[in-house]
Amino acid sequence: MNDKPASDVFPDRLSVDPNSPYYNEEILARDVGIRFKGVEKTNVEEYCISEGWVRVTAGNAKDRRGNPLTIKVHGTVEPYFRDKA
């Protein structure tokens, strides 16, 4: 069985965009951190653990709706809660 309580289990995919179907306010309220390829990233917009990718913002560029442009980068994704550190 899983040794983590249900509240400590990360979803396979999570987004910070409230319009996304992968948005989860309850999880994000706990201050989620992401280690990507062993390095902490602060500009992650979305991640997927099983597929091994993150979407990071591409500088200050915006799309036509005013949202930040993102780039999908592949590698090892390790989410964690900063409030437990």
Helices and strands as residue ranges (DSSP letters): G 6-8, E 13-15, H 25-28, E 32-36, E 39-41, E 44-48, E 53-62, E 68-74, E 77-81, G 82-84
